[in-house]
Amino acid sequence: MINKVEICGVNTAKLPVLSNEEKNELLKKIKNGDKEAREIFIKGNLRLVLSVVQRFGGRRRKCR
């Protein structure tokens, strides 16, 4: 059984939650080549990605 806080071996409780304003600011910095802003942005979206993986990971497509 998967702990709700840990998905795919990643503790989602430690991932940052970014507001829309923070995301927009990070995107501006990323466009200017800021690698640290890119890492923060990626980690901020990782929680969403992992939740989608958890939701759809167990489903199998039936062949017809």
Biopython code that builds the backbone (N, CA, C, O; Angstrom):
import numpy as np
from Bio.PDB.StructureBuilder import StructureBuilder

atoms = [
    (1, "MET", "N", (0.841, -1.185, 0.000)),
    (1, "MET", "CA", (0.000, 0.000, 0.000)),
    (1, "MET", "C", (0.885, 1.246, 0.000)),
    (1, "MET", "O", (1.865, 1.318, 0.741)),
    (2, "ILE", "N", (0.538, 2.214, -0.825)),
    (2, "ILE", "CA", (1.327, 3.440, -0.949)),
    (2, "ILE", "C", (0.856, 4.462, 0.072)),
    (2, "ILE", "O", (-0.337, 4.740, 0.191)),
    (3, "ASN", "N", (1.813, 5.015, 0.806)),
    (3, "ASN", "CA", (1.512, 6.090, 1.742)),
    (3, "ASN", "C", (1.091, 7.302, 0.935)),
    (3, "ASN", "O", (1.716, 7.601, -0.082)),
    (4, "LYS", "N", (0.050, 8.010, 1.354)),
    (4, "LYS", "CA", (-0.452, 9.145, 0.581)),
    (4, "LYS", "C", (0.562, 10.257, 0.432)),
    (4, "LYS", "O", (0.463, 11.062, -0.494)),
    (5, "VAL", "N", (1.543, 10.320, 1.333)),
    (5, "VAL", "CA", (2.548, 11.372, 1.256)),
    (5, "VAL", "C", (3.723, 10.936, 0.397)),
    (5, "VAL", "O", (4.456, 11.778, -0.120)),
    (6, "GLU", "N", (3.910, 9.642, 0.240)),
    (6, "GLU", "CA", (5.035, 9.131, -0.551)),
    (6, "GLU", "C", (4.512, 8.453, -1.811)),
    (6, "GLU", "O", (3.777, 7.468, -1.750)),
    (7, "ILE", "N", (4.910, 9.006, -2.956)),
    (7, "ILE", "CA", (4.485, 8.466, -4.243)),
    (7, "ILE", "C", (5.737, 8.201, -5.059)),
    (7, "ILE", "O", (6.589, 9.078, -5.202)),
    (8, "CYS", "N", (5.848, 7.009, -5.588)),
    (8, "CYS", "CA", (7.006, 6.622, -6.407)),
    (8, "CYS", "C", (8.322, 6.857, -5.663)),
    (8, "CYS", "O", (9.336, 7.189, -6.278)),
    (9, "GLY", "N", (8.304, 6.687, -4.356)),
    (9, "GLY", "CA", (9.522, 6.856, -3.571)),
    (9, "GLY", "C", (9.889, 8.294, -3.270)),
    (9, "GLY", "O", (10.965, 8.549, -2.730)),
    (10, "VAL", "N", (9.023, 9.245, -3.605)),
    (10, "VAL", "CA", (9.292, 10.662, -3.350)),
    (10, "VAL", "C", (8.349, 11.156, -2.262)),
    (10, "VAL", "O", (7.134, 10.979, -2.355)),
    (11, "ASN", "N", (8.908, 11.771, -1.241)),
    (11, "ASN", "CA", (8.105, 12.325, -0.160)),
    (11, "ASN", "C", (7.541, 13.667, -0.622)),
    (11, "ASN", "O", (8.254, 14.670, -0.644)),
    (12, "THR", "N", (6.257, 13.680, -0.989)),
    (12, "THR", "CA", (5.643, 14.879, -1.546)),
    (12, "THR", "C", (5.438, 15.972, -0.506)),
    (12, "THR", "O", (5.233, 17.132, -0.863)),
    (13, "ALA", "N", (5.490, 15.621, 0.773)),
    (13, "ALA", "CA", (5.324, 16.631, 1.821)),
    (13, "ALA", "C", (6.490, 17.617, 1.825)),
    (13, "ALA", "O", (6.347, 18.743, 2.300)),
    (14, "LYS", "N", (7.639, 17.204, 1.299)),
    (14, "LYS", "CA", (8.819, 18.067, 1.293)),
    (14, "LYS", "C", (8.921, 18.914, 0.025)),
    (14, "LYS", "O", (9.811, 19.757, -0.085)),
    (15, "LEU", "N", (8.019, 18.698, -0.931)),
    (15, "LEU", "CA", (8.051, 19.467, -2.171)),
    (15, "LEU", "C", (7.350, 20.811, -1.961)),
    (15, "LEU", "O", (6.351, 20.886, -1.245)),
    (16, "PRO", "N", (7.874, 21.871, -2.584)),
    (16, "PRO", "CA", (7.243, 23.186, -2.405)),
    (16, "PRO", "C", (5.921, 23.282, -3.153)),
    (16, "PRO", "O", (5.728, 22.649, -4.191)),
    (17, "VAL", "N", (5.008, 24.091, -2.602)),
    (17, "VAL", "CA", (3.751, 24.395, -3.273)),
    (17, "VAL", "C", (3.870, 25.841, -3.730)),
    (17, "VAL", "O", (4.025, 26.747, -2.911)),
    (18, "LEU", "N", (3.796, 26.054, -5.041)),
    (18, "LEU", "CA", (3.996, 27.382, -5.602)),
    (18, "LEU", "C", (2.667, 28.034, -5.942)),
    (18, "LEU", "O", (1.760, 27.385, -6.464)),
    (19, "SER", "N", (2.561, 29.325, -5.642)),
    (19, "SER", "CA", (1.385, 30.088, -6.046)),
    (19, "SER", "C", (1.534, 30.453, -7.517)),
    (19, "SER", "O", (2.617, 30.315, -8.087)),
    (20, "ASN", "N", (0.462, 30.915, -8.125)),
    (20, "ASN", "CA", (0.524, 31.333, -9.527)),
    (20, "ASN", "C", (1.508, 32.485, -9.710)),
    (20, "ASN", "O", (2.214, 32.550, -10.716)),
    (21, "GLU", "N", (1.551, 33.376, -8.755)),
    (21, "GLU", "CA", (2.474, 34.509, -8.825)),
    (21, "GLU", "C", (3.922, 34.033, -8.796)),
    (21, "GLU", "O", (4.764, 34.524, -9.547)),
    (22, "GLU", "N", (4.202, 33.070, -7.918)),
    (22, "GLU", "CA", (5.552, 32.516, -7.836)),
    (22, "GLU", "C", (5.927, 31.811, -9.134)),
    (22, "GLU", "O", (7.054, 31.940, -9.613)),
    (23, "LYS", "N", (4.982, 31.066, -9.700)),
    (23, "LYS", "CA", (5.245, 30.369, -10.962)),
    (23, "LYS", "C", (5.566, 31.364, -12.069)),
    (23, "LYS", "O", (6.509, 31.165, -12.834)),
    (24, "ASN", "N", (4.783, 32.434, -12.154)),
    (24, "ASN", "CA", (5.026, 33.445, -13.192)),
    (24, "ASN", "C", (6.388, 34.094, -13.030)),
    (24, "ASN", "O", (7.090, 34.327, -14.013)),
    (25, "GLU", "N", (6.763, 34.386, -11.790)),
    (25, "GLU", "CA", (8.066, 34.995, -11.518)),
    (25, "GLU", "C", (9.195, 34.036, -11.899)),
    (25, "GLU", "O", (10.190, 34.441, -12.500)),
    (26, "LEU", "N", (9.027, 32.768, -11.543)),
    (26, "LEU", "CA", (10.039, 31.768, -11.894)),
    (26, "LEU", "C", (10.163, 31.600, -13.404)),
    (26, "LEU", "O", (11.268, 31.447, -13.925)),
    (27, "LEU", "N", (9.027, 31.629, -14.111)),
    (27, "LEU", "CA", (9.065, 31.494, -15.564)),
    (27, "LEU", "C", (9.849, 32.637, -16.210)),
    (27, "LEU", "O", (10.590, 32.422, -17.169)),
    (28, "LYS", "N", (9.684, 33.837, -15.688)),
    (28, "LYS", "CA", (10.443, 34.989, -16.204)),
    (28, "LYS", "C", (11.944, 34.764, -16.008)),
    (28, "LYS", "O", (12.746, 35.035, -16.902)),
    (29, "LYS", "N", (12.307, 34.269, -14.831)),
    (29, "LYS", "CA", (13.715, 34.020, -14.537)),
    (29, "LYS", "C", (14.268, 32.889, -15.409)),
    (29, "LYS", "O", (15.408, 32.947, -15.869)),
    (30, "ILE", "N", (13.451, 31.871, -15.627)),
    (30, "ILE", "CA", (13.866, 30.733, -16.460)),
    (30, "ILE", "C", (14.148, 31.204, -17.880)),
    (30, "ILE", "O", (15.129, 30.786, -18.496)),
    (31, "LYS", "N", (13.285, 32.079, -18.400)),
    (31, "LYS", "CA", (13.485, 32.599, -19.762)),
    (31, "LYS", "C", (14.782, 33.385, -19.876)),
    (31, "LYS", "O", (15.352, 33.497, -20.961)),
    (32, "ASN", "N", (15.250, 33.930, -18.752)),
    (32, "ASN", "CA", (16.521, 34.668, -18.732)),
    (32, "ASN", "C", (17.711, 33.758, -18.425)),
    (32, "ASN", "O", (18.833, 34.238, -18.263)),
    (33, "GLY", "N", (17.470, 32.446, -18.344)),
    (33, "GLY", "CA", (18.561, 31.495, -18.174)),
    (33, "GLY", "C", (18.894, 31.118, -16.737)),
    (33, "GLY", "O", (19.952, 30.537, -16.494)),
    (34, "ASP", "N", (18.033, 31.429, -15.783)),
    (34, "ASP", "CA", (18.286, 31.119, -14.373)),
    (34, "ASP", "C", (18.034, 29.630, -14.113)),
    (34, "ASP", "O", (16.889, 29.176, -14.114)),
    (35, "LYS", "N", (19.107, 28.883, -13.893)),
    (35, "LYS", "CA", (19.002, 27.433, -13.691)),
    (35, "LYS", "C", (18.406, 27.080, -12.331)),
    (35, "LYS", "O", (17.705, 26.075, -12.210)),
    (36, "GLU", "N", (18.670, 27.882, -11.319)),
    (36, "GLU", "CA", (18.108, 27.624, -9.989)),
    (36, "GLU", "C", (16.583, 27.790, -10.019)),
    (36, "GLU", "O", (15.859, 27.001, -9.412)),
    (37, "ALA", "N", (16.105, 28.810, -10.723)),
    (37, "ALA", "CA", (14.660, 29.026, -10.857)),
    (37, "ALA", "C", (14.009, 27.845, -11.566)),
    (37, "ALA", "O", (12.889, 27.454, -11.239)),
    (38, "ARG", "N", (14.717, 27.285, -12.534)),
    (38, "ARG", "CA", (14.212, 26.118, -13.268)),
    (38, "ARG", "C", (14.035, 24.928, -12.344)),
    (38, "ARG", "O", (13.022, 24.232, -12.407)),
    (39, "GLU", "N", (15.021, 24.690, -11.483)),
    (39, "GLU", "CA", (14.947, 23.575, -10.534)),
    (39, "GLU", "C", (13.783, 23.761, -9.555)),
    (39, "GLU", "O", (13.066, 22.807, -9.251)),
    (40, "ILE", "N", (13.602, 24.968, -9.072)),
    (40, "ILE", "CA", (12.502, 25.255, -8.142)),
    (40, "ILE", "C", (11.163, 25.024, -8.832)),
    (40, "ILE", "O", (10.245, 24.455, -8.242)),
    (41, "PHE", "N", (11.056, 25.468, -10.086)),
    (41, "PHE", "CA", (9.824, 25.301, -10.854)),
    (41, "PHE", "C", (9.519, 23.820, -11.069)),
    (41, "PHE", "O", (8.376, 23.388, -10.917)),
    (42, "ILE", "N", (10.531, 23.056, -11.418)),
    (42, "ILE", "CA", (10.351, 21.613, -11.642)),
    (42, "ILE", "C", (9.884, 20.929, -10.361)),
    (42, "ILE", "O", (8.945, 20.135, -10.388)),
    (43, "LYS", "N", (10.527, 21.231, -9.255)),
    (43, "LYS", "CA", (10.126, 20.613, -7.979)),
    (43, "LYS", "C", (8.736, 21.046, -7.564)),
    (43, "LYS", "O", (8.006, 20.272, -6.944)),
    (44, "GLY", "N", (8.356, 22.278, -7.897)),
    (44, "GLY", "CA", (7.019, 22.775, -7.582)),
    (44, "GLY", "C", (5.935, 22.055, -8.362)),
    (44, "GLY", "O", (4.807, 21.942, -7.884)),
    (45, "ASN", "N", (6.250, 21.568, -9.548)),
    (45, "ASN", "CA", (5.277, 20.852, -10.365)),
    (45, "ASN", "C", (5.350, 19.342, -10.182)),
    (45, "ASN", "O", (4.476, 18.619, -10.660)),
    (46, "LEU", "N", (6.363, 18.868, -9.508)),
    (46, "LEU", "CA", (6.545, 17.433, -9.327)),
    (46, "LEU", "C", (5.403, 16.814, -8.520)),
    (46, "LEU", "O", (5.026, 15.670, -8.774)),
    (47, "ARG", "N", (4.858, 17.533, -7.573)),
    (47, "ARG", "CA", (3.744, 17.016, -6.771)),
    (47, "ARG", "C", (2.546, 16.704, -7.664)),
    (47, "ARG", "O", (1.905, 15.665, -7.508)),
    (48, "LEU", "N", (2.246, 17.607, -8.602)),
    (48, "LEU", "CA", (1.149, 17.388, -9.542)),
    (48, "LEU", "C", (1.416, 16.175, -10.423)),
    (48, "LEU", "O", (0.534, 15.337, -10.613)),
    (49, "VAL", "N", (2.609, 16.079, -10.952)),
    (49, "VAL", "CA", (2.979, 14.960, -11.823)),
    (49, "VAL", "C", (2.838, 13.639, -11.078)),
    (49, "VAL", "O", (2.287, 12.675, -11.611)),
    (50, "LEU", "N", (3.333, 13.596, -9.854)),
    (50, "LEU", "CA", (3.266, 12.356, -9.074)),
    (50, "LEU", "C", (1.825, 11.985, -8.731)),
    (50, "LEU", "O", (1.489, 10.802, -8.688)),
    (51, "SER", "N", (0.977, 12.971, -8.489)),
    (51, "SER", "CA", (-0.422, 12.659, -8.182)),
    (51, "SER", "C", (-1.124, 12.078, -9.414)),
    (51, "SER", "O", (-1.971, 11.194, -9.282)),
    (52, "VAL", "N", (-0.779, 12.567, -10.607)),
    (52, "VAL", "CA", (-1.352, 12.020, -11.841)),
    (52, "VAL", "C", (-0.845, 10.598, -12.058)),
    (52, "VAL", "O", (-1.612, 9.722, -12.457)),
    (53, "VAL", "N", (0.430, 10.365, -11.800)),
    (53, "VAL", "CA", (0.998, 9.019, -11.928)),
    (53, "VAL", "C", (0.289, 8.064, -10.981)),
    (53, "VAL", "O", (-0.047, 6.940, -11.355)),
    (54, "GLN", "N", (0.065, 8.513, -9.759)),
    (54, "GLN", "CA", (-0.601, 7.657, -8.773)),
    (54, "GLN", "C", (-2.033, 7.363, -9.202)),
    (54, "GLN", "O", (-2.501, 6.232, -9.072)),
    (55, "ARG", "N", (-2.721, 8.361, -9.704)),
    (55, "ARG", "CA", (-4.120, 8.191, -10.080)),
    (55, "ARG", "C", (-4.282, 7.244, -11.262)),
    (55, "ARG", "O", (-5.169, 6.390, -11.253)),
    (56, "PHE", "N", (-3.445, 7.383, -12.267)),
    (56, "PHE", "CA", (-3.616, 6.615, -13.491)),
    (56, "PHE", "C", (-2.630, 5.461, -13.633)),
    (56, "PHE", "O", (-2.705, 4.703, -14.600)),
    (57, "GLY", "N", (-1.714, 5.318, -12.691)),
    (57, "GLY", "CA", (-0.687, 4.292, -12.787)),
    (57, "GLY", "C", (-1.212, 2.880, -12.729)),
    (57, "GLY", "O", (-0.619, 1.988, -13.336)),
    (58, "GLY", "N", (-2.292, 2.640, -12.031)),
    (58, "GLY", "CA", (-2.828, 1.292, -11.879)),
    (58, "GLY", "C", (-3.762, 0.879, -12.981)),
    (58, "GLY", "O", (-4.163, -0.283, -13.043)),
    (59, "ARG", "N", (-4.118, 1.791, -13.849)),
    (59, "ARG", "CA", (-5.059, 1.475, -14.921)),
    (59, "ARG", "C", (-4.348, 0.798, -16.083)),
    (59, "ARG", "O", (-3.215, 1.132, -16.428)),
    (60, "ARG", "N", (-5.028, -0.137, -16.658)),
    (60, "ARG", "CA", (-4.485, -0.816, -17.835)),
    (60, "ARG", "C", (-5.466, -0.657, -18.971)),
    (60, "ARG", "O", (-6.681, -0.749, -18.791)),
    (61, "ARG", "N", (-4.924, -0.422, -20.118)),
    (61, "ARG", "CA", (-5.750, -0.273, -21.297)),
    (61, "ARG", "C", (-6.100, -1.647, -21.832)),
    (61, "ARG", "O", (-5.225, -2.498, -21.991)),
    (62, "LYS", "N", (-7.366, -1.866, -22.108)),
    (62, "LYS", "CA", (-7.800, -3.146, -22.639)),
    (62, "LYS", "C", (-7.616, -3.170, -24.141)),
    (62, "LYS", "O", (-7.984, -2.224, -24.838)),
    (63, "CYS", "N", (-7.048, -4.250, -24.631)),
    (63, "CYS", "CA", (-6.850, -4.407, -26.068)),
    (63, "CYS", "C", (-8.142, -4.946, -26.680)),
    (63, "CYS", "O", (-8.834, -5.777, -26.090)),
    (64, "ARG", "N", (-8.437, -4.462, -27.847)),
    (64, "ARG", "CA", (-9.669, -4.941, -28.513)),
    (64, "ARG", "C", (-9.319, -5.809, -29.664)),
    (64, "ARG", "O", (-10.208, -6.310, -30.352)),
]
sb = StructureBuilder()
sb.init_structure("model")
sb.init_model(0)
sb.init_chain("A")
sb.init_seg("    ")
for serial, (resi, resn, name, xyz) in enumerate(atoms, 1):
    if name == "N":
        sb.init_residue(resn, " ", resi, " ")
    sb.init_atom(name, np.array(xyz, "f"), 0.0, 1.0, " ", f" {name:<3s}", serial, name[0])
structure = sb.get_structure()
